[in-house]
């Protein structure tokens, strides 16, 4: 999980919303609130694990 988060933080500049206008519209009309990338990735990985769509390295290697 650390590797995924590290890579995402390294390249997160390319994924940020560059225009304030769409963000304001989403906030105003839908109540959308951006949150830190690390928190979003951590939550997503935990969800995938709970849904058994992602396995840990030890499960794959039998360790």
PyMOL commands that set and color helices and strands:
alter all, ss='L'
color gray80, all
select helices_A, chain A and resi 2-14+20-30+37-50+57-61
alter helices_A, ss='H'
color red, helices_A
deselect
rebuild
show_as cartoon
